[in-house]
């Protein structure tokens, strides 16, 4: 079957009430994933291949999977690209102040540009 006619498997996203604190903290423990989250914190949505990270495409896919399965991001298909957004409002409702606190602390230790 030609690649263009294959459909990707649907992406799994946990419901907001199923987001686990330890999964979120684990996902935020990696500098590449922190870069993705910081970019999405500043921009509402972004195409997957446009993040300022220097990793192989397969590694980037892994990082997106960890972020998605932890509940930090939501991804959707649009034509031939995948768009990624931070689940900021859902995270704020589930763990008030957590994401802002982690981002602030990270910026203090690494500087705002990582």
Biopython code that builds the backbone (N, CA, C, O; Angstrom):
import numpy as np
from Bio.PDB.StructureBuilder import StructureBuilder

atoms = [
    (1, "UNK", "N", (0.854, -1.183, 0.000)),
    (1, "UNK", "CA", (0.000, 0.000, 0.000)),
    (1, "UNK", "C", (0.893, 1.237, 0.000)),
    (1, "UNK", "O", (1.813, 1.315, 0.815)),
    (2, "UNK", "N", (0.659, 2.200, -0.876)),
    (2, "UNK", "CA", (1.471, 3.413, -0.887)),
    (2, "UNK", "C", (1.337, 4.172, 0.432)),
    (2, "UNK", "O", (0.276, 4.194, 1.056)),
    (3, "UNK", "N", (2.435, 4.785, 0.829)),
    (3, "UNK", "CA", (2.457, 5.509, 2.104)),
    (3, "UNK", "C", (1.346, 6.550, 2.202)),
    (3, "UNK", "O", (0.743, 6.706, 3.264)),
    (4, "UNK", "N", (1.068, 7.262, 1.113)),
    (4, "UNK", "CA", (0.079, 8.328, 1.138)),
    (4, "UNK", "C", (-1.332, 7.827, 1.434)),
    (4, "UNK", "O", (-2.168, 8.593, 1.913)),
    (5, "UNK", "N", (-1.608, 6.550, 1.155)),
    (5, "UNK", "CA", (-2.954, 6.047, 1.402)),
    (5, "UNK", "C", (-3.090, 5.353, 2.760)),
    (5, "UNK", "O", (-4.193, 4.982, 3.159)),
    (6, "UNK", "N", (-1.958, 5.176, 3.477)),
    (6, "UNK", "CA", (-2.036, 4.570, 4.814)),
    (6, "UNK", "C", (-2.500, 5.606, 5.822)),
    (6, "UNK", "O", (-2.112, 6.772, 5.762)),
    (7, "UNK", "N", (-3.320, 5.167, 6.731)),
    (7, "UNK", "CA", (-3.773, 6.066, 7.789)),
    (7, "UNK", "C", (-2.967, 5.776, 9.033)),
    (7, "UNK", "O", (-2.681, 4.621, 9.347)),
    (8, "UNK", "N", (-2.603, 6.828, 9.738)),
    (8, "UNK", "CA", (-1.886, 6.655, 10.998)),
    (8, "UNK", "C", (-2.861, 6.192, 12.063)),
    (8, "UNK", "O", (-4.056, 6.483, 12.015)),
    (9, "UNK", "N", (-2.320, 5.468, 13.017)),
    (9, "UNK", "CA", (-3.149, 5.039, 14.147)),
    (9, "UNK", "C", (-3.583, 6.273, 14.931)),
    (9, "UNK", "O", (-2.826, 7.238, 15.027)),
    (10, "UNK", "N", (-4.786, 6.257, 15.489)),
    (10, "UNK", "CA", (-5.230, 7.402, 16.285)),
    (10, "UNK", "C", (-4.299, 7.623, 17.478)),
    (10, "UNK", "O", (-3.775, 6.672, 18.059)),
    (11, "UNK", "N", (-4.108, 8.873, 17.825)),
    (11, "UNK", "CA", (-3.235, 9.221, 18.939)),
    (11, "UNK", "C", (-3.995, 9.097, 20.257)),
    (11, "UNK", "O", (-5.141, 9.532, 20.372)),
    (12, "UNK", "N", (-3.346, 8.502, 21.237)),
    (12, "UNK", "CA", (-3.961, 8.339, 22.562)),
    (12, "UNK", "C", (-3.587, 9.513, 23.452)),
    (12, "UNK", "O", (-2.416, 9.876, 23.565)),
    (13, "UNK", "N", (-4.594, 10.097, 24.080)),
    (13, "UNK", "CA", (-4.405, 11.189, 25.031)),
    (13, "UNK", "C", (-5.181, 10.848, 26.293)),
    (13, "UNK", "O", (-6.366, 10.525, 26.215)),
    (14, "UNK", "N", (-4.538, 10.914, 27.458)),
    (14, "UNK", "CA", (-5.310, 10.625, 28.674)),
    (14, "UNK", "C", (-6.347, 11.720, 28.935)),
    (14, "UNK", "O", (-6.134, 12.886, 28.604)),
    (15, "UNK", "N", (-7.452, 11.328, 29.523)),
    (15, "UNK", "CA", (-8.443, 12.316, 29.955)),
    (15, "UNK", "C", (-7.809, 13.177, 31.042)),
    (15, "UNK", "O", (-6.914, 12.720, 31.753)),
    (16, "UNK", "N", (-8.264, 14.409, 31.174)),
    (16, "UNK", "CA", (-7.672, 15.340, 32.147)),
    (16, "UNK", "C", (-7.643, 14.748, 33.545)),
    (16, "UNK", "O", (-6.658, 14.915, 34.264)),
    (17, "UNK", "N", (-8.701, 14.060, 33.941)),
    (17, "UNK", "CA", (-8.757, 13.501, 35.300)),
    (17, "UNK", "C", (-7.833, 12.296, 35.476)),
    (17, "UNK", "O", (-7.604, 11.851, 36.601)),
    (18, "UNK", "N", (-7.303, 11.769, 34.374)),
    (18, "UNK", "CA", (-6.381, 10.630, 34.435)),
    (18, "UNK", "C", (-4.911, 11.044, 34.411)),
    (18, "UNK", "O", (-4.026, 10.200, 34.547)),
    (19, "UNK", "N", (-4.651, 12.329, 34.239)),
    (19, "UNK", "CA", (-3.255, 12.788, 34.197)),
    (19, "UNK", "C", (-2.631, 12.586, 35.567)),
    (19, "UNK", "O", (-3.161, 13.035, 36.583)),
    (20, "UNK", "N", (-1.488, 11.897, 35.573)),
    (20, "UNK", "CA", (-0.805, 11.524, 36.807)),
    (20, "UNK", "C", (0.379, 12.466, 37.055)),
    (20, "UNK", "O", (1.160, 12.745, 36.146)),
    (21, "UNK", "N", (0.497, 12.944, 38.280)),
    (21, "UNK", "CA", (1.561, 13.883, 38.629)),
    (21, "UNK", "C", (2.944, 13.306, 38.349)),
    (21, "UNK", "O", (3.793, 14.004, 37.795)),
    (22, "UNK", "N", (3.187, 12.067, 38.713)),
    (22, "UNK", "CA", (4.506, 11.476, 38.496)),
    (22, "UNK", "C", (4.820, 11.320, 37.007)),
    (22, "UNK", "O", (5.974, 11.471, 36.605)),
    (23, "UNK", "N", (3.821, 11.024, 36.191)),
    (23, "UNK", "CA", (4.036, 10.951, 34.743)),
    (23, "UNK", "C", (4.402, 12.324, 34.180)),
    (23, "UNK", "O", (5.278, 12.439, 33.323)),
    (24, "UNK", "N", (3.729, 13.352, 34.665)),
    (24, "UNK", "CA", (4.027, 14.725, 34.224)),
    (24, "UNK", "C", (5.449, 15.107, 34.626)),
    (24, "UNK", "O", (6.207, 15.625, 33.806)),
    (25, "UNK", "N", (5.813, 14.855, 35.875)),
    (25, "UNK", "CA", (7.156, 15.208, 36.339)),
    (25, "UNK", "C", (8.224, 14.420, 35.594)),
    (25, "UNK", "O", (9.279, 14.964, 35.270)),
    (26, "UNK", "N", (7.964, 13.150, 35.317)),
    (26, "UNK", "CA", (8.911, 12.363, 34.527)),
    (26, "UNK", "C", (9.076, 12.974, 33.140)),
    (26, "UNK", "O", (10.200, 13.127, 32.660)),
    (27, "UNK", "N", (7.977, 13.322, 32.497)),
    (27, "UNK", "CA", (8.040, 13.893, 31.150)),
    (27, "UNK", "C", (8.822, 15.205, 31.144)),
    (27, "UNK", "O", (9.506, 15.519, 30.170)),
    (28, "UNK", "N", (8.720, 15.960, 32.219)),
    (28, "UNK", "CA", (9.414, 17.247, 32.299)),
    (28, "UNK", "C", (10.872, 17.109, 32.727)),
    (28, "UNK", "O", (11.574, 18.114, 32.836)),
    (29, "UNK", "N", (11.337, 15.901, 32.967)),
    (29, "UNK", "CA", (12.699, 15.701, 33.469)),
    (29, "UNK", "C", (13.763, 15.694, 32.373)),
    (29, "UNK", "O", (14.952, 15.569, 32.666)),
    (30, "UNK", "N", (13.352, 15.825, 31.131)),
    (30, "UNK", "CA", (14.294, 15.768, 30.018)),
    (30, "UNK", "C", (14.431, 17.155, 29.376)),
    (30, "UNK", "O", (13.420, 17.809, 29.119)),
    (31, "UNK", "N", (15.661, 17.615, 29.112)),
    (31, "UNK", "CA", (15.854, 18.955, 28.528)),
    (31, "UNK", "C", (15.181, 19.141, 27.164)),
    (31, "UNK", "O", (14.669, 20.225, 26.883)),
    (32, "UNK", "N", (15.168, 18.120, 26.318)),
    (32, "UNK", "CA", (14.503, 18.255, 25.017)),
    (32, "UNK", "C", (13.006, 18.432, 25.205)),
    (32, "UNK", "O", (12.387, 19.266, 24.545)),
    (33, "UNK", "N", (12.427, 17.651, 26.101)),
    (33, "UNK", "CA", (10.985, 17.784, 26.351)),
    (33, "UNK", "C", (10.671, 19.127, 27.004)),
    (33, "UNK", "O", (9.627, 19.721, 26.734)),
    (34, "UNK", "N", (11.566, 19.602, 27.854)),
    (34, "UNK", "CA", (11.357, 20.934, 28.451)),
    (34, "UNK", "C", (11.372, 22.010, 27.369)),
    (34, "UNK", "O", (10.586, 22.955, 27.427)),
    (35, "UNK", "N", (12.253, 21.877, 26.392)),
    (35, "UNK", "CA", (12.289, 22.842, 25.294)),
    (35, "UNK", "C", (10.966, 22.835, 24.545)),
    (35, "UNK", "O", (10.431, 23.896, 24.224)),
    (36, "UNK", "N", (10.439, 21.665, 24.265)),
    (36, "UNK", "CA", (9.153, 21.553, 23.574)),
    (36, "UNK", "C", (8.055, 22.224, 24.397)),
    (36, "UNK", "O", (7.257, 22.991, 23.859)),
    (37, "UNK", "N", (8.012, 21.943, 25.680)),
    (37, "UNK", "CA", (6.977, 22.520, 26.556)),
    (37, "UNK", "C", (7.130, 24.033, 26.639)),
    (37, "UNK", "O", (6.131, 24.752, 26.602)),
    (38, "UNK", "N", (8.349, 24.526, 26.750)),
    (38, "UNK", "CA", (8.574, 25.978, 26.820)),
    (38, "UNK", "C", (8.105, 26.666, 25.546)),
    (38, "UNK", "O", (7.484, 27.726, 25.611)),
    (39, "UNK", "N", (8.392, 26.079, 24.392)),
    (39, "UNK", "CA", (7.940, 26.650, 23.122)),
    (39, "UNK", "C", (6.417, 26.682, 23.084)),
    (39, "UNK", "O", (5.822, 27.693, 22.711)),
    (40, "UNK", "N", (5.792, 25.581, 23.468)),
    (40, "UNK", "CA", (4.327, 25.515, 23.439)),
    (40, "UNK", "C", (3.687, 26.410, 24.485)),
    (40, "UNK", "O", (2.548, 26.842, 24.311)),
    (41, "UNK", "N", (4.390, 26.692, 25.556)),
    (41, "UNK", "CA", (3.875, 27.612, 26.570)),
    (41, "UNK", "C", (3.775, 29.029, 25.987)),
    (41, "UNK", "O", (2.914, 29.813, 26.387)),
    (42, "UNK", "N", (4.666, 29.346, 25.039)),
    (42, "UNK", "CA", (4.685, 30.665, 24.410)),
    (42, "UNK", "C", (3.822, 30.734, 23.151)),
    (42, "UNK", "O", (3.360, 31.814, 22.781)),
    (43, "UNK", "N", (3.599, 29.596, 22.487)),
    (43, "UNK", "CA", (2.822, 29.539, 21.249)),
    (43, "UNK", "C", (1.679, 28.549, 21.423)),
    (43, "UNK", "O", (1.867, 27.497, 22.034)),
    (44, "UNK", "N", (0.503, 28.864, 20.901)),
    (44, "UNK", "CA", (-0.638, 27.968, 21.125)),
    (44, "UNK", "C", (-0.523, 26.614, 20.456)),
    (44, "UNK", "O", (-0.972, 25.615, 21.017)),
    (45, "UNK", "N", (0.067, 26.552, 19.271)),
    (45, "UNK", "CA", (0.138, 25.285, 18.541)),
    (45, "UNK", "C", (1.287, 25.382, 17.543)),
    (45, "UNK", "O", (1.591, 26.450, 17.013)),
    (46, "UNK", "N", (1.915, 24.232, 17.303)),
    (46, "UNK", "CA", (3.083, 24.245, 16.411)),
    (46, "UNK", "C", (3.194, 22.899, 15.697)),
    (46, "UNK", "O", (2.863, 21.858, 16.264)),
    (47, "UNK", "N", (3.659, 22.931, 14.456)),
    (47, "UNK", "CA", (3.892, 21.706, 13.695)),
    (47, "UNK", "C", (5.088, 20.970, 14.289)),
    (47, "UNK", "O", (6.053, 21.592, 14.733)),
    (48, "UNK", "N", (5.017, 19.659, 14.295)),
    (48, "UNK", "CA", (6.027, 18.836, 14.973)),
    (48, "UNK", "C", (7.456, 19.070, 14.512)),
    (48, "UNK", "O", (8.361, 19.088, 15.346)),
    (49, "UNK", "N", (7.693, 19.245, 13.246)),
    (49, "UNK", "CA", (9.052, 19.385, 12.746)),
    (49, "UNK", "C", (9.656, 20.763, 12.915)),
    (49, "UNK", "O", (10.745, 21.018, 12.401)),
    (50, "UNK", "N", (8.982, 21.661, 13.619)),
    (50, "UNK", "CA", (9.439, 23.052, 13.696)),
    (50, "UNK", "C", (9.991, 23.446, 15.060)),
    (50, "UNK", "O", (10.205, 24.632, 15.312)),
    (51, "UNK", "N", (10.223, 22.490, 15.937)),
    (51, "UNK", "CA", (10.728, 22.809, 17.271)),
    (51, "UNK", "C", (12.248, 22.981, 17.232)),
    (51, "UNK", "O", (12.925, 22.270, 16.489)),
    (52, "UNK", "N", (12.795, 23.910, 18.017)),
    (52, "UNK", "CA", (14.233, 24.174, 18.006)),
    (52, "UNK", "C", (15.024, 23.159, 18.831)),
    (52, "UNK", "O", (15.629, 23.503, 19.845)),
    (53, "UNK", "N", (15.009, 21.918, 18.385)),
    (53, "UNK", "CA", (15.737, 20.849, 19.065)),
    (53, "UNK", "C", (16.615, 20.142, 18.042)),
    (53, "UNK", "O", (16.272, 20.063, 16.862)),
    (54, "UNK", "N", (17.742, 19.635, 18.501)),
    (54, "UNK", "CA", (18.673, 18.961, 17.603)),
    (54, "UNK", "C", (18.735, 17.482, 17.953)),
    (54, "UNK", "O", (19.701, 17.001, 18.546)),
    (55, "UNK", "N", (17.680, 16.776, 17.571)),
    (55, "UNK", "CA", (17.614, 15.333, 17.774)),
    (55, "UNK", "C", (17.080, 14.704, 16.490)),
    (55, "UNK", "O", (16.448, 15.374, 15.673)),
    (56, "UNK", "N", (17.339, 13.426, 16.327)),
    (56, "UNK", "CA", (16.823, 12.694, 15.165)),
    (56, "UNK", "C", (15.299, 12.668, 15.198)),
    (56, "UNK", "O", (14.689, 12.768, 16.262)),
    (57, "UNK", "N", (14.701, 12.536, 14.038)),
    (57, "UNK", "CA", (13.236, 12.508, 13.945)),
    (57, "UNK", "C", (12.638, 11.404, 14.810)),
    (57, "UNK", "O", (11.602, 11.607, 15.442)),
    (58, "UNK", "N", (13.278, 10.239, 14.844)),
    (58, "UNK", "CA", (12.752, 9.138, 15.659)),
    (58, "UNK", "C", (12.832, 9.473, 17.149)),
    (58, "UNK", "O", (11.943, 9.110, 17.919)),
    (59, "UNK", "N", (13.888, 10.159, 17.550)),
    (59, "UNK", "CA", (14.018, 10.576, 18.952)),
    (59, "UNK", "C", (12.975, 11.625, 19.290)),
    (59, "UNK", "O", (12.380, 11.587, 20.367)),
    (60, "UNK", "N", (12.751, 12.558, 18.380)),
    (60, "UNK", "CA", (11.739, 13.585, 18.603)),
    (60, "UNK", "C", (10.357, 12.945, 18.729)),
    (60, "UNK", "O", (9.555, 13.350, 19.571)),
    (61, "UNK", "N", (10.083, 11.951, 17.894)),
    (61, "UNK", "CA", (8.799, 11.235, 17.992)),
    (61, "UNK", "C", (8.639, 10.592, 19.366)),
    (61, "UNK", "O", (7.552, 10.612, 19.942)),
    (62, "UNK", "N", (9.706, 10.030, 19.880)),
    (62, "UNK", "CA", (9.665, 9.438, 21.223)),
    (62, "UNK", "C", (9.338, 10.508, 22.267)),
    (62, "UNK", "O", (8.506, 10.283, 23.146)),
    (63, "UNK", "N", (9.985, 11.662, 22.175)),
    (63, "UNK", "CA", (9.727, 12.732, 23.144)),
    (63, "UNK", "C", (8.271, 13.191, 23.073)),
    (63, "UNK", "O", (7.644, 13.425, 24.106)),
    (64, "UNK", "N", (7.732, 13.322, 21.861)),
    (64, "UNK", "CA", (6.323, 13.688, 21.730)),
    (64, "UNK", "C", (5.423, 12.624, 22.351)),
    (64, "UNK", "O", (4.428, 12.954, 22.997)),
    (65, "UNK", "N", (5.757, 11.374, 22.163)),
    (65, "UNK", "CA", (4.954, 10.291, 22.743)),
    (65, "UNK", "C", (4.954, 10.372, 24.268)),
    (65, "UNK", "O", (3.902, 10.234, 24.893)),
    (66, "UNK", "N", (6.113, 10.591, 24.869)),
    (66, "UNK", "CA", (6.191, 10.711, 26.333)),
    (66, "UNK", "C", (5.348, 11.894, 26.806)),
    (66, "UNK", "O", (4.595, 11.773, 27.772)),
    (67, "UNK", "N", (5.471, 13.028, 26.135)),
    (67, "UNK", "CA", (4.695, 14.217, 26.517)),
    (67, "UNK", "C", (3.198, 13.987, 26.330)),
    (67, "UNK", "O", (2.397, 14.392, 27.173)),
    (68, "UNK", "N", (2.819, 13.341, 25.230)),
    (68, "UNK", "CA", (1.400, 13.084, 24.948)),
    (68, "UNK", "C", (0.808, 12.103, 25.955)),
    (68, "UNK", "O", (-0.272, 12.342, 26.494)),
    (69, "UNK", "N", (1.514, 10.998, 26.209)),
    (69, "UNK", "CA", (0.981, 9.990, 27.119)),
    (69, "UNK", "C", (0.958, 10.462, 28.568)),
    (69, "UNK", "O", (0.183, 9.945, 29.372)),
    (70, "UNK", "N", (1.792, 11.431, 28.909)),
    (70, "UNK", "CA", (1.764, 11.984, 30.266)),
    (70, "UNK", "C", (0.616, 12.981, 30.444)),
    (70, "UNK", "O", (0.232, 13.305, 31.567)),
    (71, "UNK", "N", (0.077, 13.460, 29.323)),
    (71, "UNK", "CA", (-1.015, 14.433, 29.382)),
    (71, "UNK", "C", (-0.569, 15.869, 29.211)),
    (71, "UNK", "O", (-1.391, 16.779, 29.315)),
    (72, "UNK", "N", (0.710, 16.101, 28.952)),
    (72, "UNK", "CA", (1.211, 17.472, 28.798)),
    (72, "UNK", "C", (0.827, 18.110, 27.469)),
    (72, "UNK", "O", (0.599, 19.318, 27.408)),
    (73, "UNK", "N", (0.753, 17.318, 26.410)),
    (73, "UNK", "CA", (0.433, 17.874, 25.094)),
    (73, "UNK", "C", (-0.727, 17.127, 24.464)),
    (73, "UNK", "O", (-1.067, 16.009, 24.851)),
    (74, "UNK", "N", (-1.317, 17.779, 23.488)),
    (74, "UNK", "CA", (-2.340, 17.166, 22.648)),
    (74, "UNK", "C", (-1.853, 17.328, 21.218)),
    (74, "UNK", "O", (-1.392, 18.402, 20.830)),
    (75, "UNK", "N", (-1.955, 16.262, 20.436)),
    (75, "UNK", "CA", (-1.552, 16.324, 19.040)),
    (75, "UNK", "C", (-2.742, 15.987, 18.160)),
    (75, "UNK", "O", (-3.617, 15.203, 18.526)),
    (76, "UNK", "N", (-2.743, 16.612, 16.976)),
    (76, "UNK", "CA", (-3.809, 16.341, 16.013)),
    (76, "UNK", "C", (-3.225, 16.356, 14.606)),
    (76, "UNK", "O", (-2.234, 17.027, 14.320)),
    (77, "UNK", "N", (-3.872, 15.599, 13.755)),
    (77, "UNK", "CA", (-3.465, 15.514, 12.354)),
    (77, "UNK", "C", (-4.211, 16.574, 11.563)),
    (77, "UNK", "O", (-5.413, 16.776, 11.737)),
    (78, "UNK", "N", (-3.472, 17.246, 10.691)),
    (78, "UNK", "CA", (-4.087, 18.198, 9.765)),
    (78, "UNK", "C", (-3.391, 18.036, 8.423)),
    (78, "UNK", "O", (-2.223, 18.393, 8.267)),
    (79, "UNK", "N", (-4.115, 17.496, 7.465)),
    (79, "UNK", "CA", (-3.549, 17.169, 6.155)),
    (79, "UNK", "C", (-2.348, 16.250, 6.356)),
    (79, "UNK", "O", (-2.493, 15.161, 6.911)),
    (80, "UNK", "N", (-1.169, 16.670, 5.914)),
    (80, "UNK", "CA", (0.001, 15.791, 6.018)),
    (80, "UNK", "C", (0.928, 16.188, 7.163)),
    (80, "UNK", "O", (2.096, 15.800, 7.168)),
    (81, "UNK", "N", (0.433, 16.946, 8.123)),
    (81, "UNK", "CA", (1.286, 17.319, 9.259)),
    (81, "UNK", "C", (0.576, 17.065, 10.579)),
    (81, "UNK", "O", (-0.648, 16.945, 10.644)),
    (82, "UNK", "N", (1.378, 16.987, 11.617)),
    (82, "UNK", "CA", (0.868, 16.770, 12.962)),
    (82, "UNK", "C", (1.127, 18.042, 13.764)),
    (82, "UNK", "O", (2.255, 18.528, 13.839)),
    (83, "UNK", "N", (0.071, 18.564, 14.356)),
    (83, "UNK", "CA", (0.175, 19.782, 15.158)),
    (83, "UNK", "C", (0.143, 19.428, 16.638)),
    (83, "UNK", "O", (-0.562, 18.512, 17.060)),
    (84, "UNK", "N", (0.919, 20.171, 17.413)),
    (84, "UNK", "CA", (1.076, 19.902, 18.835)),
    (84, "UNK", "C", (0.696, 21.137, 19.632)),
    (84, "UNK", "O", (1.065, 22.254, 19.272)),
    (85, "UNK", "N", (-0.044, 20.934, 20.719)),
    (85, "UNK", "CA", (-0.433, 22.030, 21.611)),
    (85, "UNK", "C", (-0.257, 21.586, 23.060)),
    (85, "UNK", "O", (-0.428, 20.412, 23.388)),
    (86, "UNK", "N", (0.082, 22.527, 23.905)),
    (86, "UNK", "CA", (0.194, 22.280, 25.331)),
    (86, "UNK", "C", (-1.208, 22.208, 25.937)),
    (86, "UNK", "O", (-2.084, 22.992, 25.570)),
    (87, "UNK", "N", (-1.419, 21.295, 26.841)),
    (87, "UNK", "CA", (-2.721, 21.178, 27.516)),
    (87, "UNK", "C", (-2.704, 22.031, 28.786)),
    (87, "UNK", "O", (-3.004, 21.553, 29.880)),
    (88, "UNK", "N", (-2.351, 23.285, 28.614)),
    (88, "UNK", "CA", (-2.141, 24.197, 29.732)),
    (88, "UNK", "C", (-3.336, 24.358, 30.661)),
    (88, "UNK", "O", (-3.194, 24.257, 31.880)),
    (89, "UNK", "N", (-4.499, 24.605, 30.102)),
    (89, "UNK", "CA", (-5.685, 24.817, 30.943)),
    (89, "UNK", "C", (-6.045, 23.555, 31.726)),
    (89, "UNK", "O", (-6.410, 23.629, 32.899)),
    (90, "UNK", "N", (-5.941, 22.400, 31.072)),
    (90, "UNK", "CA", (-6.253, 21.140, 31.750)),
    (90, "UNK", "C", (-5.238, 20.848, 32.852)),
    (90, "UNK", "O", (-5.601, 20.376, 33.930)),
    (91, "UNK", "N", (-3.969, 21.131, 32.578)),
    (91, "UNK", "CA", (-2.933, 20.916, 33.589)),
    (91, "UNK", "C", (-3.103, 21.870, 34.762)),
    (91, "UNK", "O", (-2.904, 21.491, 35.916)),
    (92, "UNK", "N", (-3.471, 23.105, 34.460)),
    (92, "UNK", "CA", (-3.680, 24.091, 35.524)),
    (92, "UNK", "C", (-4.849, 23.682, 36.412)),
    (92, "UNK", "O", (-4.796, 23.851, 37.630)),
    (93, "UNK", "N", (-5.882, 23.154, 35.816)),
    (93, "UNK", "CA", (-7.031, 22.699, 36.601)),
    (93, "UNK", "C", (-6.661, 21.484, 37.452)),
    (93, "UNK", "O", (-7.073, 21.382, 38.607)),
    (94, "UNK", "N", (-5.896, 20.578, 36.885)),
    (94, "UNK", "CA", (-5.539, 19.341, 37.588)),
    (94, "UNK", "C", (-4.480, 19.581, 38.671)),
    (94, "UNK", "O", (-4.580, 19.054, 39.779)),
    (95, "UNK", "N", (-3.456, 20.393, 38.330)),
    (95, "UNK", "CA", (-2.334, 20.675, 39.243)),
    (95, "UNK", "C", (-2.058, 22.179, 39.237)),
    (95, "UNK", "O", (-1.123, 22.629, 38.574)),
    (96, "UNK", "N", (-2.858, 22.959, 39.963)),
    (96, "UNK", "CA", (-2.733, 24.419, 39.915)),
    (96, "UNK", "C", (-1.307, 24.903, 40.199)),
    (96, "UNK", "O", (-0.698, 24.553, 41.210)),
    (97, "UNK", "N", (-0.799, 25.724, 39.270)),
    (97, "UNK", "CA", (0.501, 26.352, 39.440)),
    (97, "UNK", "C", (1.702, 25.478, 39.108)),
    (97, "UNK", "O", (2.826, 25.979, 39.069)),
    (98, "UNK", "N", (1.501, 24.197, 38.870)),
    (98, "UNK", "CA", (2.628, 23.282, 38.667)),
    (98, "UNK", "C", (3.467, 23.656, 37.449)),
    (98, "UNK", "O", (4.681, 23.826, 37.558)),
    (99, "UNK", "N", (2.834, 23.782, 36.311)),
    (99, "UNK", "CA", (3.586, 24.022, 35.083)),
    (99, "UNK", "C", (4.338, 25.349, 35.149)),
    (99, "UNK", "O", (5.512, 25.409, 34.786)),
    (100, "UNK", "N", (3.687, 26.396, 35.600)),
    (100, "UNK", "CA", (4.372, 27.695, 35.719)),
    (100, "UNK", "C", (5.537, 27.609, 36.691)),
    (100, "UNK", "O", (6.594, 28.185, 36.436)),
    (101, "UNK", "N", (5.364, 26.901, 37.795)),
    (101, "UNK", "CA", (6.444, 26.752, 38.774)),
    (101, "UNK", "C", (7.632, 26.004, 38.191)),
    (101, "UNK", "O", (8.778, 26.404, 38.392)),
    (102, "UNK", "N", (7.367, 24.929, 37.475)),
    (102, "UNK", "CA", (8.444, 24.139, 36.878)),
    (102, "UNK", "C", (9.163, 24.962, 35.807)),
    (102, "UNK", "O", (10.393, 24.964, 35.755)),
    (103, "UNK", "N", (8.415, 25.657, 34.957)),
    (103, "UNK", "CA", (9.035, 26.458, 33.909)),
    (103, "UNK", "C", (9.871, 27.596, 34.499)),
    (103, "UNK", "O", (10.967, 27.875, 34.012)),
    (104, "UNK", "N", (9.363, 28.251, 35.538)),
    (104, "UNK", "CA", (10.105, 29.327, 36.191)),
    (104, "UNK", "C", (11.392, 28.802, 36.811)),
    (104, "UNK", "O", (12.453, 29.405, 36.656)),
    (105, "UNK", "N", (11.297, 27.690, 37.505)),
    (105, "UNK", "CA", (12.488, 27.101, 38.132)),
    (105, "UNK", "C", (13.495, 26.668, 37.066)),
    (105, "UNK", "O", (14.698, 26.861, 37.244)),
    (106, "UNK", "N", (13.029, 26.095, 35.980)),
    (106, "UNK", "CA", (13.920, 25.658, 34.908)),
    (106, "UNK", "C", (14.632, 26.860, 34.283)),
    (106, "UNK", "O", (15.838, 26.815, 34.041)),
    (107, "UNK", "N", (13.890, 27.921, 34.026)),
    (107, "UNK", "CA", (14.494, 29.124, 33.454)),
    (107, "UNK", "C", (15.533, 29.738, 34.395)),
    (107, "UNK", "O", (16.539, 30.280, 33.937)),
    (108, "UNK", "N", (15.296, 29.657, 35.699)),
    (108, "UNK", "CA", (16.263, 30.177, 36.663)),
    (108, "UNK", "C", (17.577, 29.405, 36.618)),
    (108, "UNK", "O", (18.650, 29.975, 36.816)),
    (109, "UNK", "N", (17.484, 28.109, 36.356)),
    (109, "UNK", "CA", (18.711, 27.291, 36.377)),
    (109, "UNK", "C", (19.401, 27.219, 35.020)),
    (109, "UNK", "O", (20.611, 27.002, 34.960)),
    (110, "UNK", "N", (18.660, 27.395, 33.930)),
    (110, "UNK", "CA", (19.267, 27.262, 32.607)),
    (110, "UNK", "C", (19.298, 28.555, 31.810)),
    (110, "UNK", "O", (20.008, 28.651, 30.809)),
    (111, "UNK", "N", (18.545, 29.536, 32.239)),
    (111, "UNK", "CA", (18.392, 30.758, 31.462)),
    (111, "UNK", "C", (17.213, 30.595, 30.536)),
    (111, "UNK", "O", (16.873, 29.468, 30.176)),
    (112, "UNK", "N", (16.569, 31.688, 30.133)),
    (112, "UNK", "CA", (15.341, 31.614, 29.348)),
    (112, "UNK", "C", (15.504, 30.992, 27.966)),
    (112, "UNK", "O", (14.506, 30.614, 27.353)),
    (113, "UNK", "N", (16.709, 30.874, 27.462)),
    (113, "UNK", "CA", (16.879, 30.257, 26.142)),
    (113, "UNK", "C", (17.378, 28.831, 26.242)),
    (113, "UNK", "O", (17.687, 28.221, 25.218)),
    (114, "UNK", "N", (17.467, 28.279, 27.442)),
    (114, "UNK", "CA", (17.832, 26.881, 27.595)),
    (114, "UNK", "C", (19.299, 26.692, 27.618)),
    (114, "UNK", "O", (19.774, 25.563, 27.741)),
]
sb = StructureBuilder()
sb.init_structure("model")
sb.init_model(0)
sb.init_chain("A")
sb.init_seg("    ")
for serial, (resi, resn, name, xyz) in enumerate(atoms, 1):
    if name == "N":
        sb.init_residue(resn, " ", resi, " ")
    sb.init_atom(name, np.array(xyz, "f"), 0.0, 1.0, " ", f" {name:<3s}", serial, name[0])
structure = sb.get_structure()
